[in-house]
Amino acid sequence: MKLRCLILLFMMVLGLDCEARAQLMQAVEISSSPNPVGSGARAMGMGGAFIGVADDATAASWNPAGLIQIETPEVSIVGAYNNRTEDTTYKAFPEASGAQRTSTYELNYLSAAYPFTACDKNMIVSLNFQHLYDFTKEVGFSYSFTDAVGPPLTLRNNVSFNQEGGFKSLSPAFAIQITPFFSVGITLDLWDSGVYTNKWESKYRSNGTGNFVAFPFNVNTQIDQKYEMKGMKFDLGDPFNWENANYNLGFLWSISPKWTLGGVFKAPFVASLQRDYYFESALTFPTYPAANSHNIIERTETVALDMPMSYGLGVAYRANDRLTFDLDVYRTEWDDYVLHDADGNDMNPITGKLQKDSHVSATTQVRVGGEYLIIGESVVIPLRAGVFYDPEPAEGSPDNFYGFSIGSGIAYKSIIYDIAYQYRFGRDVRTATVGNADSSQNVKQHMIYMSVIYHF
């Protein structure tokens, strides 16, 4: 009887408690930079410092007021390649440490813009597609555990985690030139427009073998989750509480022929999601089958993810027709980032803990970049470079991420081709995401952006 009680206690620790932790640890793993940024090879080649420049169709994602600078109709397309290495250190389980690598290709941006004049005012409309958040992630490792305090227990476990999906928006935009020196613009982000499905799916697998007292055992755990956006709701009386839609407001002020000031505000919104959850655990004792355990839990529920507001300012200095610099400062209020589950719990998606037990502060990006144009008789070749500080939200204080970029391209008649390379890295980061204070990651990201713009 005593042995059976010990085995039942062991089953609770390895089986049912695993499901309880899985329910509570509802962290949202965003693989790209979680900070909302724009798109385009030109902007990325300048380190993402583009709020005060914003003079092509990707302005709808940076500062919609900048669209007014487009003088002829144009279409554009942007492709992106992302290679990410996450080298994790687990001090408690060093054998599980190591590097995980993931690569993705994606259609990053697609747009069409049409300028016109009405009521003696220059105006422009555009329709844009952007792939903003990437959830792709792959992790696999093995570890060993020995409990020398209680009843003798050894475990050898293999763990894998795979996640894929992303958030994309269909975004109509409009800008108007109020005076020759001041313009305003708005972009409406429709996250669940019906053109595509915004969702992400994750699969967790754990397969272990070991001995408890003198009994060999096998333990297997499977957790499948899918989050999918469902419907949109607009409330003009409460524009900070729209579901699966939000807006970006921008302005552009030409202070002088050389100096321009730009600003953008990206409104918060509620991501209304259907969550499909499946949990299965099996604990088997080949020599003591009476103690075997098999648990399955399935549920479908609606959860709400509060996406935070963000805002930034950019100052551009145009030294001459060839040389331009831009400085951007951008802030995201991550303390307003909350997951409301179906049981009425307010969870922090960064830490996976209850919101009241989490301490996540806002992040402030700083980006500096420049562009120099080599102007020939029939072609223009740009040279671009930039550096940036792009912190990620974390428990206590933000994780420090830095990077640099370079870019170039060619403009010939009505066609502009741009390419940019960006390197982003963080050292000893993501402690809360990885597991605990004894764990951390070194992260390296290599990104290549290519874009083509055609002017009619």
N, C-alpha and C positions, 0 to 999 in steps of 0.2 A: 504493500500500500504506500509506503514511504517513497519507493522508487517511482511509482506511478504519479504521485504528487509532484515530484521533482521534474518529471518529463512534461507534465501539464504546465508547470510554471515555465519551463523552457519553451514550450510551444507558444505560450503567450508572448514571450520576449521576442522570438524570431518571427512569429506569424502575425497575430492580431495587432501587436503594437506597431508593426511595420505599416499596416493600413492606416492606423491612427496618425502616424507621423506623415504619411503621404497626403492625408487630408489637410493637415495643418500647414505643411511646407508647400504652399502654393506660390512659389516664386515664378515670375514670368521671365524666361530666359531670352533676352534680345541679343542676337549675335552681332549685329552691326552696332555702330555707335547709337546709344539710346537717345541722344540729343537730337531734336528735330533739325535737320539741315536740308539744304536745297540740292539741286542736281546740276549736271552739265560738266563737260570736260574743261571748258574754259574756267568756270568758277573753281573747280577742284584744283586745277593747275595753279591757281592763285592762293592755295591753302584754304579755300572756302571763305575767303574774305571778299564778299560780293554784295553786301546790302547797300553800300553806297555807290556801286557801279551799276549792277542789274540792268544791262542794256541789251539783253537778248531774250528769247522766248522763255528761258528757264527762270527769268525774273519772277514769274508767277509763284515759284517755290521759294524764292529768297525775299523779294520785296516787290509786290505786284505793281506798285506805283512806277517802277522802272520800265514796265512794258511800254509806257508812252514814248520812250526813246526809239522804238522800232518804227521805221519810216515806210517800209513796204511789207506786203504780206509775206509770211515765211512759214515753213514747216521745219521741224527738227526731230531728231531721234538720237537717243543716248543709250549706249550699251555699257555694261560694267562687269568687271571680273574681280572677285574678292578671294584672296587666299589668306587664311587665318591659322596661326599656330598658337595653341594655348598649352604652355608647359607648366604642369601642376606639380606642386610639392606637398605631399601629405607627411607631416612629421611623425604622426602616430602610426602610419602604415607606409613606410618608405618604399615598399615593393610596389605599391599602387602608383607611385609618382611616374611622371613621364609626359611626353608631348602628344597632343592630339591635333590633327590637321584637318581642315575643311576647306573646300574650294567650291565656289558657285559662279555661274554666269547668269545674267539677267538683263531683260529689257528694263532699263532704269528710268527712262523718261521718253515721252512722246508728246508733241504739241503742234498746234496750228494757231497762228496769230493773224489778225486782220485789222489794220489801222484805218480810221475814217474820221471825217469831220462832221459835226452836227452842232447847230446853235452856235456857230463860230468858235467851237471848242474842239481841240484835237482829242480823239478818243481811240480806244483799241479794245477789242475783245479777243480772247484766246480760249482754247480748250486744251487741257493738259492731262496727261497720265503720269503718275509718279509711283515708283516702288520705294516706299520710305523706310519701312522696318523689315529686317530680315531675321527670321527665327531659326535658321539652319544651324544645327549643332550635332556633333557626334563625339561620344565619349566611351571609352572602354578601358577597363583595368581589372586587376586581380589583387586580392589581399588576403592575409592570414590573421587569425585572431585566436588567442589563448587566454582563457579566464582561469587564473590561478588562485582567485579569492574564494569563489563559491565551489559548487560541484565541478569536477574536472570537465572542461569544455574546450574543444578545438574546432576551428572552422576555416575552411579554404573556400573563398567566394569569388566568383567571376561576375562582373557588373558591366552592363552596356546601356547606353542612353542615346537615343536618336530622336531628333526633332527637326521638323521642316515646316515651312509655311512663311507667311509674311503679310504685311499690311500694304495695300495699294489704294490710291485714291484717284477718282475721276474729278478733275478740278476746273470748272469754268472760271474765268477771271475777266476783270474789267478795270480799266484805268482811264482817268480823265485829267487833262492839263488845265488846272484852275487858272493859273497865270503863266506867262512865259517862263517863270522860274520855280513854280511849285505845282506838283502833281500828287494825286492820291490814287490808290487802287485797292481792289478787294479780290481775294481768291476764295472760292467756296469749295471746300474739300468734301466730296461725297464718298464716304468709305464703304458704303453698301449700296452701290448704284444698280446692281444687278448685272453689270457687264462682266464681272468676275466674282470669285468668292474669296473673301478675306477670312483666313483661318490659319491655325497652326495645330499640328498634331505631334505628340511625343509618345515614345515607346520606351519603357524601362524594363530591363530584364536582369534578374539576379539568380544565379545558379550556384549552389554551394554544397559541399560535402564535409563531413566532420565526424566527431565522436563526442557523445555526451555520457559521462561516467564510463561505462564499458560498451555503450551501444552506438554502432555506426548509424548515420542518418544522412538524408538528402533533403535540402530545402530549396524550393523554387518559388520565385515571386515574379509576377507580371503586372505592370500598371500601364494602361493605355488611356490617354486623355486627348480629347479634341475640343478646341475652342473655335466657334464659328460665329461671325457677326450675323445678326438677324434684324433687318428692318432699320428704317431711319425715322427720326422724329424731330421736327423743327418747332421751337417755341420762341416766337419773337418777343414775348413778354419776359423770357428768361434766356437770353442768348448765351449764357454760360452753362446751360444744361441741355444742349442738344444731344440726341442719341445718334451715334454713328455718322455724324457730320459736324463740321466746324468751319470757321472762316479765319482768314488772315487779312489784316489791314496794314497798309503800308503808305509811307509818304516819301517823296524825294524833293529836296530843296536845293536848288543851285544857288549857293550863297554868293559865289563869284565865278568868273570864267575858270578858275582853277580848283575851287573847293565845292564839294557837294556833300550834303548830309542826308542820310537815309535812315528810316526807322521802320520796324515791323512788329506787329503784335499778332501772335497766333493764339486764338481762343481755346480754352479747355473744352472738352466734350466727354460724353459718357459712351464708352464702347459696350453696347449691349450684346452679350455673347451667350450662345447655347453651349453648355459644357457637357460632353459625353464622357463618362468615367467608367472604367472597368478595372477591377482589382481581383487578382487570383493568387492564392498562396497555397502551397502543398508542402507538408512536412511528413516524411516517411522514414520509418525505422524498419529496415529489412529483417532484423532479428526480433522485432517486437511490434508487429503490425497493429496491435490493439491501441497503440499510442499515435497512430497516423492521424493527420489532420488535413482537411481540405476546405478552404474558405473562398467564396466568390461573392463579390459585391458589385452591382451595376446600378448606375443612376444617370439620369438625364435631368439637367437643371438649367435655370437661367441665372447668370451672374452678370455683374456690372463692373467694368473697369474704368475708373475715373482717370482720364488722360490730362496731364497738367498743362497750364498755360505757359507760354514762353514769349520772350520779347527781346529785341536787340536794336542796337544803333550801329551804323557804319559811316565812316568818314572817308571820302575819296579825294585824293589830290592828283589833279591832272597837270603834270609839269609842262607838257607840251603835247602835240598831236601823237607823239610816239610813246611817251612814258606816263604810266598811271600807277598809283599806289592806293591801297585800301586797308583800313583798320576796322575790324568788327569786334564788338563786345556783345555777348548774347547770354541770356540767363533763362534757366528752366526751373520752375517751382516744383521740385520732386516731392516735397512734403505733402502735396495734394494728389499724389499718385496712389490710388487705393483700389483694392479688389474687394467687392462686396459679394460674399458667397450666398448660396441659397439658404443657409442656416442662420443668416443674420450677422455673421462675423465680418468684421472689417479687417482684411489682411493687407500687409504691405508686400507688393509684388517684388520688391528688391530683396528683402530679407527672408520672405516666406513666413514671417511671424505675424502675430496680431499687430495691427497698426499702433495700438497703445503701448506696445513693448518695443517699437522700432523708433530709431532716431536717424532719419534720413533728411539731409538738408539740400538746399538748392545748389545747382551747379552753374558756373559762369565760364563760358568759352571766351577765348581771346584768339583772334585770327588776324594775321598780317600777310599781305601778298602784293605782288606787283606784276606789271606786264609791260614789255618793251616790243614795239613793232618795227620790223625791218620792212620798209616800204619800197617795193620795186615798181617797175613800169606797169606790170600786169598782175603781179601777185603781192600779197602781204604775208609775211611769216612772223608770227608772234613768239616771243620767248617769255615764259611765265615761271614764277616760283613763289613759294609761301611757306610759312611756319605757323603752327597753331598749338594751343593748349586746349584739350578736349576732354575734361574730366567726366567720369561716370559716377552716378549716384551710388552710395554705399552706406552701410551702417556707420554712424558716428561722423565721419567726414568723407568727402568724395575721394574716389580713387584717381590718381594722377595719370593721365594719358597725354602724350605729346606726339608731334609728327611734323613732317615736312612734305612738300610736293614740288614737282616740276612739270612743265607742260609746254607744248608747242602746237604747230598745225600749219595750215596753209589756207589762204583765201584767194580764190581765183574766180573772177566774174561773179556769178550768182551763187557759188557754192563755197561753203566754209567747212573745213574739216579740222577738228581739234582732237588732241590726245593728251592725257595727263596720267602721271604716276603719283600715287600717294602712299606714304609709309606712316603707320600709326602704331605706337607701342606703349605698354605699361609694365612697370616692374613691381613685383610683390603686391598685386592687386586682387580684387574679387574674393577677399577672405569670406565674406558672408555668402556669396554665391557658391563657392567651392565646398564649404562645410563648416569650418570653425576657425578659431584664432590660430590654430596650429597648421593651417593650410593657406596656400596662396598660389597665384599664377603669375607667370611672365607671359605677356601677350604680344604677339607681332602680327600686324595686318598689312598685306600688300594689296593695293587696289589700283586697277587700271580703268580709266574711263575713256570712251571714244564717242564722239558726237559728229553728226553731219547736219548742217543747216542749209536750206535752200530758200533763196529770196526770189519772189516772183516779180 
